[in-house]
Amino acid sequence: MTSQRRIQTGLIGRSIGQSLSPALHEAEGRALGLDYSYRLFDIEAEPKGAAALPDILDRMQADGFAGCNVTFPVKQAVMPLLDRLSPEAEAMGAVNTVRFTADGRREGHNTDWWGFGENLRRTIPDAAVDTVVLLGAGGAGAAAAYALCRMGARELLVIDRDADRAEALVARLSGGSTILLPVPFEEAEQRLAQADGLVQATPIGMAKLPGMPIPSAALQPDMWLAEIIYVPIETELLRAARAMGCRTVDGGGMVVLQAARAIEIFTGLAADPDRMQTHLLALLQQKVN
């Protein structure tokens, strides 16, 4: 008999106690024939708070971790602590996956953008991206924006209640073939009237922050809507869009696909997104029950 290959990974962030990532990663790791563990490192439990990030990374590396995921609020703070960045992570200015290499170095990657783009491509293969409205310029919005630029969007209108944040994202990603424009929040409904699609990347609609970031009347039946939130898997806005006849993309596929790519970075093995999607839906159903 041969022993299973052991892989240790984890997640660093704030208020992550309810994260589904450990169950999602570990189940897929077992399916791949690995002894796979995924631990949570909540900076709220650290006496130094977010300042403990270098110590956490040092401990992980010393303990033989393959790598880790990072989430709010350390996706940017982790970057100076790394030796190499993928071109995507550098362009976006955010890391969500760190790999510890055999030679003791730290590589920073971002799998969020690929998860968003691949989720949209798989769900609506013919989605028009001539003009797209992005609502929310935070971490998830930045990932979606980068993916849409890579997908050939002609015009991306970035809307955020924090105008400075929208302008910063536009400045960071401008320079390619996509025209990025910061748009005042008050113009959201007007701009949606001419858009092919809407990306909803604000936290409004989450289980702990219910509601809709824009009125359903602003939607157009012939547009598509991509949601970032996956708890709940069907937000109020997504439900309204479906009722209107819009083609929709929920946030579950993005979280699965970004996790699948992270597993590949950690292990060198290809995860099965369909299997992971089935498991995610089962986990979400358990939360409901």
Secondary structure by P-SEA (a helix, b strand, c coil): ccccbbbbbbcccccccccaaaaaaaaaaaaaccbbbbbbbccccccccccaaaaaaaaaaaacccccccccccccccccccccccaaaaaacccccccccccbbbbbbbaaaaaaaaaaaaacccccccbbbbccccaaaaaaaaaaaaacccbbbbbbcaaaaaaaaaaacccccbbbbbbcccccccccccccccccccccccccccccccccccccccbbbbbccccccccaaaaaaaaaccccccaaaaaaaaaaaaaaaaccccccaaaaaaaaaaaaaaaac
